[in-house]
Amino acid sequence: MSQQNIISPCISVCKTDPISGFCYGCARSSDDKKAWKDENTTNEWKLKNIDLLRSRLSGWHLKAFDESYKSKQESGLSLIKKKLLESRNN
């Protein structure tokens, strides 16, 4: 059985809110980030964690996360990294 590679939800907006402890970009906590880096973390946990992260977001923030994460899944680049590359190439 091959393990599907679940892409990290990091969308390159890496700042932590001092009150909630969640990242402004992906809504992960420090514990979430550690689990994502652990090679023993299962894909099942990762998929459930993405659902949890999405539940922490709402409105435009959720829409921005979803669009950037989709871009990362499809092209390997979050929207912020795509825009940075485009600005360097112009």
Rosetta constraint file for C-alpha pairs under 8 A:
AtomPair CA 3 CA 43 HARMONIC 7.67 0.50
AtomPair CA 4 CA 43 HARMONIC 7.39 0.50
AtomPair CA 5 CA 43 HARMONIC 7.74 0.50
AtomPair CA 6 CA 43 HARMONIC 6.57 0.50
AtomPair CA 6 CA 46 HARMONIC 7.10 0.50
AtomPair CA 6 CA 47 HARMONIC 7.68 0.50
AtomPair CA 7 CA 72 HARMONIC 7.85 0.50
AtomPair CA 7 CA 73 HARMONIC 6.43 0.50
AtomPair CA 8 CA 36 HARMONIC 7.06 0.50
AtomPair CA 9 CA 26 HARMONIC 6.03 0.50
AtomPair CA 9 CA 50 HARMONIC 7.09 0.50
AtomPair CA 9 CA 69 HARMONIC 6.32 0.50
AtomPair CA 10 CA 14 HARMONIC 7.78 0.50
AtomPair CA 10 CA 25 HARMONIC 7.09 0.50
AtomPair CA 10 CA 26 HARMONIC 5.53 0.50
AtomPair CA 10 CA 69 HARMONIC 7.74 0.50
AtomPair CA 11 CA 25 HARMONIC 6.14 0.50
AtomPair CA 11 CA 26 HARMONIC 6.33 0.50
AtomPair CA 11 CA 65 HARMONIC 7.34 0.50
AtomPair CA 11 CA 68 HARMONIC 6.31 0.50
AtomPair CA 11 CA 69 HARMONIC 6.30 0.50
AtomPair CA 11 CA 72 HARMONIC 7.51 0.50
AtomPair CA 11 CA 78 HARMONIC 5.24 0.50
AtomPair CA 11 CA 79 HARMONIC 7.54 0.50
AtomPair CA 11 CA 80 HARMONIC 7.40 0.50
AtomPair CA 12 CA 25 HARMONIC 6.96 0.50
AtomPair CA 12 CA 78 HARMONIC 6.83 0.50
AtomPair CA 12 CA 80 HARMONIC 6.71 0.50
AtomPair CA 12 CA 81 HARMONIC 7.27 0.50
AtomPair CA 13 CA 23 HARMONIC 7.77 0.50
AtomPair CA 13 CA 24 HARMONIC 6.63 0.50
AtomPair CA 13 CA 25 HARMONIC 4.56 0.50
AtomPair CA 13 CA 26 HARMONIC 7.45 0.50
AtomPair CA 13 CA 80 HARMONIC 7.85 0.50
AtomPair CA 14 CA 23 HARMONIC 6.23 0.50
AtomPair CA 14 CA 24 HARMONIC 6.80 0.50
AtomPair CA 14 CA 25 HARMONIC 6.14 0.50
AtomPair CA 15 CA 23 HARMONIC 5.45 0.50
AtomPair CA 15 CA 24 HARMONIC 5.69 0.50
AtomPair CA 15 CA 25 HARMONIC 7.22 0.50
AtomPair CA 16 CA 21 HARMONIC 5.88 0.50
AtomPair CA 16 CA 22 HARMONIC 5.46 0.50
AtomPair CA 16 CA 23 HARMONIC 4.20 0.50
AtomPair CA 16 CA 24 HARMONIC 5.86 0.50
AtomPair CA 17 CA 21 HARMONIC 5.20 0.50
AtomPair CA 17 CA 22 HARMONIC 5.54 0.50
AtomPair CA 17 CA 23 HARMONIC 6.04 0.50
AtomPair CA 17 CA 24 HARMONIC 6.30 0.50
AtomPair CA 18 CA 22 HARMONIC 7.92 0.50
AtomPair CA 21 CA 29 HARMONIC 5.82 0.50
AtomPair CA 21 CA 30 HARMONIC 7.47 0.50
AtomPair CA 22 CA 26 HARMONIC 7.90 0.50
AtomPair CA 22 CA 27 HARMONIC 4.84 0.50
AtomPair CA 22 CA 28 HARMONIC 5.14 0.50
AtomPair CA 22 CA 29 HARMONIC 4.68 0.50
AtomPair CA 22 CA 30 HARMONIC 7.59 0.50
AtomPair CA 23 CA 27 HARMONIC 4.54 0.50
AtomPair CA 23 CA 28 HARMONIC 5.31 0.50
AtomPair CA 23 CA 29 HARMONIC 6.49 0.50
AtomPair CA 25 CA 65 HARMONIC 6.94 0.50
AtomPair CA 26 CA 53 HARMONIC 6.91 0.50
AtomPair CA 26 CA 65 HARMONIC 6.73 0.50
AtomPair CA 27 CA 53 HARMONIC 5.48 0.50
AtomPair CA 27 CA 54 HARMONIC 7.71 0.50
AtomPair CA 27 CA 56 HARMONIC 6.50 0.50
AtomPair CA 27 CA 57 HARMONIC 7.16 0.50
AtomPair CA 28 CA 32 HARMONIC 5.49 0.50
AtomPair CA 28 CA 33 HARMONIC 6.34 0.50
AtomPair CA 28 CA 53 HARMONIC 6.38 0.50
AtomPair CA 29 CA 33 HARMONIC 6.35 0.50
AtomPair CA 30 CA 34 HARMONIC 6.28 0.50
AtomPair CA 31 CA 35 HARMONIC 6.21 0.50
AtomPair CA 32 CA 36 HARMONIC 6.29 0.50
AtomPair CA 32 CA 49 HARMONIC 7.79 0.50
AtomPair CA 33 CA 37 HARMONIC 6.51 0.50
AtomPair CA 34 CA 38 HARMONIC 6.38 0.50
AtomPair CA 35 CA 41 HARMONIC 6.19 0.50
AtomPair CA 36 CA 41 HARMONIC 6.65 0.50
AtomPair CA 36 CA 46 HARMONIC 7.19 0.50
AtomPair CA 37 CA 41 HARMONIC 7.91 0.50
AtomPair CA 41 CA 45 HARMONIC 6.71 0.50
AtomPair CA 41 CA 46 HARMONIC 7.34 0.50
AtomPair CA 42 CA 46 HARMONIC 6.43 0.50
AtomPair CA 43 CA 47 HARMONIC 6.12 0.50
AtomPair CA 44 CA 48 HARMONIC 6.26 0.50
AtomPair CA 45 CA 49 HARMONIC 5.93 0.50
AtomPair CA 46 CA 50 HARMONIC 6.22 0.50
AtomPair CA 47 CA 51 HARMONIC 6.53 0.50
AtomPair CA 48 CA 52 HARMONIC 6.29 0.50
AtomPair CA 49 CA 53 HARMONIC 6.05 0.50
AtomPair CA 50 CA 54 HARMONIC 6.15 0.50
AtomPair CA 51 CA 55 HARMONIC 6.30 0.50
AtomPair CA 52 CA 56 HARMONIC 6.60 0.50
AtomPair CA 53 CA 57 HARMONIC 6.89 0.50
AtomPair CA 54 CA 58 HARMONIC 7.73 0.50
AtomPair CA 54 CA 62 HARMONIC 6.57 0.50
AtomPair CA 57 CA 61 HARMONIC 5.98 0.50
AtomPair CA 57 CA 62 HARMONIC 4.93 0.50
AtomPair CA 58 CA 62 HARMONIC 4.74 0.50
AtomPair CA 58 CA 63 HARMONIC 7.63 0.50
AtomPair CA 59 CA 63 HARMONIC 6.43 0.50
AtomPair CA 60 CA 64 HARMONIC 5.95 0.50
AtomPair CA 61 CA 65 HARMONIC 6.14 0.50
AtomPair CA 62 CA 66 HARMONIC 6.06 0.50
AtomPair CA 63 CA 67 HARMONIC 6.17 0.50
AtomPair CA 64 CA 68 HARMONIC 6.07 0.50
AtomPair CA 65 CA 69 HARMONIC 5.86 0.50
AtomPair CA 66 CA 70 HARMONIC 5.99 0.50
AtomPair CA 67 CA 71 HARMONIC 6.22 0.50
AtomPair CA 67 CA 79 HARMONIC 7.73 0.50
AtomPair CA 68 CA 72 HARMONIC 6.23 0.50
AtomPair CA 68 CA 78 HARMONIC 5.03 0.50
AtomPair CA 68 CA 79 HARMONIC 4.97 0.50
AtomPair CA 68 CA 80 HARMONIC 7.69 0.50
AtomPair CA 69 CA 73 HARMONIC 6.18 0.50
AtomPair CA 69 CA 78 HARMONIC 6.24 0.50
AtomPair CA 70 CA 74 HARMONIC 6.15 0.50
AtomPair CA 70 CA 78 HARMONIC 7.98 0.50
AtomPair CA 71 CA 75 HARMONIC 5.79 0.50
AtomPair CA 71 CA 76 HARMONIC 7.03 0.50
AtomPair CA 71 CA 77 HARMONIC 6.21 0.50
AtomPair CA 71 CA 78 HARMONIC 5.59 0.50
AtomPair CA 71 CA 79 HARMONIC 6.38 0.50
AtomPair CA 72 CA 76 HARMONIC 4.37 0.50
AtomPair CA 72 CA 77 HARMONIC 4.34 0.50
AtomPair CA 72 CA 78 HARMONIC 4.51 0.50
AtomPair CA 72 CA 79 HARMONIC 7.40 0.50
AtomPair CA 73 CA 77 HARMONIC 7.63 0.50
AtomPair CA 77 CA 81 HARMONIC 5.81 0.50
AtomPair CA 77 CA 82 HARMONIC 5.98 0.50
AtomPair CA 78 CA 82 HARMONIC 6.27 0.50
AtomPair CA 79 CA 83 HARMONIC 6.15 0.50
AtomPair CA 80 CA 84 HARMONIC 6.26 0.50
AtomPair CA 81 CA 85 HARMONIC 6.19 0.50
AtomPair CA 82 CA 86 HARMONIC 6.17 0.50
AtomPair CA 83 CA 87 HARMONIC 6.13 0.50
AtomPair CA 84 CA 88 HARMONIC 6.28 0.50
AtomPair CA 85 CA 89 HARMONIC 6.25 0.50
AtomPair CA 86 CA 90 HARMONIC 6.33 0.50
